[in-house]
Amino acid sequence: MIRRQSLILVALLAAALGGCGNNEESTYQGWIEGDFIFVAPDEAGRVENLYVREGNSVAAGDSLFTVDAELQEADLRVAEAALANARQAFERAQQLLKSGSGTQKNFDDVQAQLREAEARERAAKTRLVRRQLSSPVSGAVQQVYYRPGEMVPAGRAVVSILPPGAMKVRFFVPQAVLPTVSIGDTVSVRCDGCSADVNAKVSFIASAAEYTPPVIYSLEERQKLVFLIEARPDAPDGLRVGQPVTVRLMPNEAK
């Protein structure tokens, strides 16, 4: 009996020591996302010219595309004619006021009409200029959504651009692990074909859980709660948008 108890004790001790030496790393599956810049016209129209294609590198200010501007040109001509008439009326009212034949009220009214005509003319010029779209940032053209001849609705992107380094790693951690992660923490990102792991810093932690049960949280259901985390890679050049990655939380002493 004593020998049997000794054997059991030795087995339990060996198992405990084996468990202590087999700490699995906290790894989670994630993916790469990009913070795209979507370039769209203010008003609906037909794409006339397209100066870029997918994969092109552009600098801030480079021409991307133009949208037909016939309506805007017509509005500008109307605004310019109205401005010319308002200036003439203002000059007459000014002369009448100086000669004493006009009233101050009439002069003030005409002056207000002139200012309104000037504002409408500036707005018409702005609408016309905005039919020629340029890149607001430097980066790579990721996708072209409309081609020459196609109608594009107001505010619908024609081109998307990915600025350099504007990528982030997104992954989920269970709610039990969430207290161990903080903004600014470093995580290690591994991907297929990458020559080495890439470090990234946690930049966002969701305040709401995903896949939450509707009413009651049992112990099993709480274990299903996960929270979205985003991290910015230190060297994102080798990463691609949509690429699956494995994220490893760094131990406390490595943070």
C-alpha positions as CSV (number, residue, x, y, z in Angstrom):
1,M,0.0,0.0,0.0
2,I,2.8,2.4,0.9
3,R,4.6,1.6,-2.3
4,R,1.4,2.2,-4.3
5,Q,0.9,5.6,-2.6
6,S,4.5,6.6,-3.3
7,L,4.1,5.7,-7.0
8,I,0.9,7.8,-7.2
9,L,2.6,10.8,-5.5
10,V,5.6,10.6,-7.9
11,A,3.2,10.5,-10.9
12,L,1.3,13.5,-9.7
13,L,4.5,15.5,-9.1
14,A,5.8,14.6,-12.5
15,A,2.6,15.7,-14.1
16,A,2.6,19.0,-12.2
17,L,6.2,19.7,-13.3
18,G,5.4,18.9,-16.9
19,G,2.5,21.3,-16.9
20,C,4.7,24.1,-15.5
21,G,7.2,23.7,-18.3
22,N,4.5,23.6,-21.0
23,N,3.2,27.2,-21.0
24,E,1.5,27.7,-24.4
25,E,1.9,31.1,-26.0
26,S,-1.2,33.3,-26.2
27,T,-1.7,33.4,-30.0
28,Y,-4.8,34.5,-31.9
29,Q,-5.8,34.5,-35.5
30,G,-6.3,37.9,-37.2
31,W,-6.0,39.7,-40.5
32,I,-4.5,42.9,-42.0
33,E,-6.8,45.9,-42.8
34,G,-6.0,49.2,-44.5
35,D,-7.2,52.7,-43.7
36,F,-8.2,53.6,-47.2
37,I,-8.8,57.1,-48.6
38,F,-11.9,57.1,-50.8
39,V,-12.0,59.9,-53.5
40,A,-15.5,60.7,-54.7
41,P,-17.1,63.6,-56.5
42,D,-19.4,66.0,-54.6
43,E,-22.2,65.7,-57.2
44,A,-23.4,62.9,-59.5
45,G,-22.0,62.8,-63.0
46,R,-20.4,60.7,-65.7
47,V,-16.7,59.8,-65.4
48,E,-14.9,61.4,-68.4
49,N,-11.2,60.8,-67.8
50,L,-9.4,58.3,-65.6
51,Y,-5.7,58.9,-65.1
52,V,-4.7,56.0,-62.8
53,R,-5.1,52.3,-62.5
54,E,-4.8,49.8,-59.7
55,G,-1.3,49.6,-58.4
56,N,-0.2,53.0,-59.5
57,S,1.7,55.2,-57.0
58,V,0.4,58.7,-56.7
59,A,1.6,61.8,-54.9
60,A,-0.6,64.4,-53.2
61,G,-2.1,66.7,-55.8
62,D,-1.8,64.2,-58.8
63,S,-4.8,64.1,-61.1
64,L,-7.0,61.0,-60.6
65,F,-10.1,61.5,-62.7
66,T,-12.6,64.1,-64.1
67,V,-16.4,64.1,-64.1
68,D,-18.5,65.8,-66.8
69,A,-19.0,69.4,-65.9
70,E,-21.6,70.7,-68.4
71,L,-24.2,71.5,-65.7
72,Q,-21.6,73.2,-63.5
73,E,-20.3,75.3,-66.4
74,A,-23.9,76.4,-67.2
75,D,-24.5,77.3,-63.5
76,L,-21.2,79.4,-63.5
77,R,-22.3,81.3,-66.6
78,V,-25.7,82.1,-65.0
79,A,-23.9,83.2,-61.8
80,E,-21.5,85.4,-63.7
81,A,-24.3,87.1,-65.6
82,A,-26.2,87.7,-62.3
83,L,-23.0,89.1,-60.8
84,A,-22.5,91.5,-63.7
85,N,-26.1,92.8,-63.3
86,A,-25.6,93.2,-59.6
87,R,-22.5,95.2,-60.1
88,Q,-24.3,97.6,-62.5
89,A,-27.1,98.0,-60.1
90,F,-24.7,98.7,-57.3
91,E,-22.9,101.4,-59.3
92,R,-26.2,103.1,-60.2
93,A,-27.4,103.0,-56.6
94,Q,-24.0,104.4,-55.4
95,Q,-24.2,107.3,-57.9
96,L,-27.8,108.1,-56.9
97,L,-26.9,108.1,-53.2
98,K,-24.0,110.5,-53.9
99,S,-26.3,112.8,-55.9
100,G,-29.0,112.7,-53.3
101,S,-31.5,111.1,-55.6
102,G,-31.3,107.7,-54.0
103,T,-32.0,106.5,-50.4
104,Q,-29.7,104.7,-48.0
105,K,-32.1,101.8,-47.8
106,N,-32.1,101.3,-51.6
107,F,-28.2,101.4,-51.6
108,D,-28.0,98.9,-48.7
109,D,-30.4,96.5,-50.5
110,V,-28.5,96.7,-53.7
111,Q,-25.2,96.1,-51.9
112,A,-26.6,93.0,-50.2
113,Q,-27.7,91.7,-53.6
114,L,-24.2,92.3,-54.9
115,R,-22.6,90.3,-52.0
116,E,-25.1,87.5,-52.6
117,A,-24.3,87.4,-56.3
118,E,-20.5,87.3,-55.5
119,A,-21.0,84.4,-53.1
120,R,-23.0,82.5,-55.7
121,E,-20.4,83.0,-58.4
122,R,-17.6,81.8,-56.0
123,A,-19.8,78.7,-55.2
124,A,-20.3,78.0,-58.9
125,K,-16.6,78.2,-59.5
126,T,-15.9,75.8,-56.7
127,R,-18.4,73.3,-58.0
128,L,-16.8,73.5,-61.4
129,V,-13.2,73.0,-60.1
130,R,-14.3,70.0,-58.0
131,R,-15.2,68.1,-61.2
132,Q,-11.5,67.5,-61.5
133,L,-10.4,65.2,-58.7
134,S,-6.8,65.1,-57.4
135,S,-5.3,62.8,-54.8
136,P,-5.4,64.2,-51.3
137,V,-2.6,62.0,-50.1
138,S,0.4,60.1,-51.4
139,G,0.0,56.4,-51.7
140,A,-0.9,53.4,-53.9
141,V,-4.2,53.1,-55.9
142,Q,-5.9,50.0,-54.5
143,Q,-9.1,49.9,-56.5
144,V,-10.9,51.8,-59.3
145,Y,-14.7,51.5,-58.9
146,Y,-15.9,53.4,-62.0
147,R,-14.6,53.7,-65.5
148,P,-14.9,56.4,-68.1
149,G,-18.5,56.6,-69.4
150,E,-20.0,55.2,-66.2
151,M,-22.3,57.3,-64.0
152,V,-21.2,57.8,-60.5
153,P,-23.6,58.9,-57.7
154,A,-22.7,61.9,-55.5
155,G,-20.3,60.9,-52.7
156,R,-19.6,57.4,-54.2
157,A,-15.9,56.6,-54.4
158,V,-14.3,56.3,-57.8
159,V,-10.8,55.5,-56.6
160,S,-9.4,54.2,-53.3
161,I,-5.9,55.0,-52.1
162,L,-3.8,53.3,-49.4
163,P,-1.3,55.8,-47.9
164,P,2.1,54.3,-46.9
165,G,1.9,52.5,-43.6
166,A,-1.8,53.0,-43.2
167,M,-2.4,49.4,-42.1
168,K,-3.5,47.7,-38.9
169,V,-3.8,44.2,-37.5
170,R,-7.2,43.2,-36.2
171,F,-7.8,40.2,-34.0
172,F,-10.1,39.1,-31.2
173,V,-9.2,38.0,-27.6
174,P,-11.5,36.3,-25.1
175,Q,-12.9,38.4,-22.3
176,A,-10.7,36.5,-19.8
177,V,-7.5,37.8,-21.5
178,L,-8.8,41.3,-22.1
179,P,-7.5,42.7,-18.7
180,T,-3.9,41.7,-19.7
181,V,-3.9,43.9,-22.9
182,S,-3.5,47.7,-22.8
183,I,-3.2,50.5,-25.3
184,G,0.5,50.8,-26.4
185,D,1.3,47.1,-25.6
186,T,3.5,45.3,-28.2
187,V,2.3,42.2,-30.0
188,S,4.1,40.0,-32.4
189,V,2.6,39.4,-35.8
190,R,3.5,36.4,-37.9
191,C,2.3,35.7,-41.5
192,D,2.9,33.0,-44.1
193,G,5.8,33.9,-46.3
194,C,7.1,36.7,-44.0
195,S,10.8,36.5,-43.4
196,A,10.4,37.5,-39.8
197,D,7.8,38.4,-37.2
198,V,6.6,42.0,-37.2
199,N,6.0,43.9,-34.0
200,A,2.8,46.0,-33.6
201,K,1.5,48.3,-30.9
202,V,-2.1,48.0,-29.7
203,S,-3.9,51.2,-30.8
204,F,-7.6,50.2,-30.1
205,I,-9.5,48.0,-27.8
206,A,-13.2,47.6,-28.3
207,S,-15.4,48.5,-25.4
208,A,-18.2,46.2,-26.5
209,A,-18.0,42.4,-26.9
210,E,-18.8,40.4,-30.0
211,Y,-20.9,37.3,-30.3
212,T,-22.7,38.2,-27.1
213,P,-25.7,36.1,-26.0
214,P,-28.9,38.1,-25.9
215,V,-30.0,37.9,-22.2
216,I,-28.3,35.5,-19.8
217,Y,-24.5,35.0,-19.3
218,S,-23.8,31.6,-18.1
219,L,-20.2,30.5,-17.4
220,E,-20.0,28.8,-20.8
221,E,-21.4,31.8,-22.6
222,R,-19.0,34.2,-20.9
223,Q,-16.2,32.1,-22.3
224,K,-17.5,32.8,-25.8
225,L,-17.2,36.6,-25.4
226,V,-14.5,38.2,-27.5
227,F,-13.3,41.7,-27.9
228,L,-11.8,43.3,-31.0
229,I,-8.3,44.7,-30.8
230,E,-6.3,46.7,-33.4
231,A,-2.5,47.1,-33.5
232,R,-0.4,49.3,-35.8
233,P,2.7,47.4,-37.2
234,D,6.1,49.1,-36.8
235,A,7.2,47.9,-40.2
236,P,4.1,47.2,-42.4
237,D,5.9,47.1,-45.8
238,G,5.9,43.3,-46.0
239,L,2.2,43.0,-45.1
240,R,-0.8,43.0,-47.5
241,V,-4.4,44.0,-46.9
242,G,-6.6,41.0,-46.2
243,Q,-3.7,38.8,-45.3
244,P,-4.3,36.3,-42.5
245,V,-1.9,36.6,-39.6
246,T,-1.1,35.0,-36.2
247,V,-0.9,37.4,-33.3
248,R,1.1,36.6,-30.2
249,L,0.7,38.6,-27.0
250,M,4.1,39.5,-25.6
251,P,4.8,38.4,-22.0
252,N,4.8,41.2,-19.4
253,E,8.5,41.4,-19.1
254,A,8.9,42.0,-22.9
255,K,6.4,44.9,-23.0
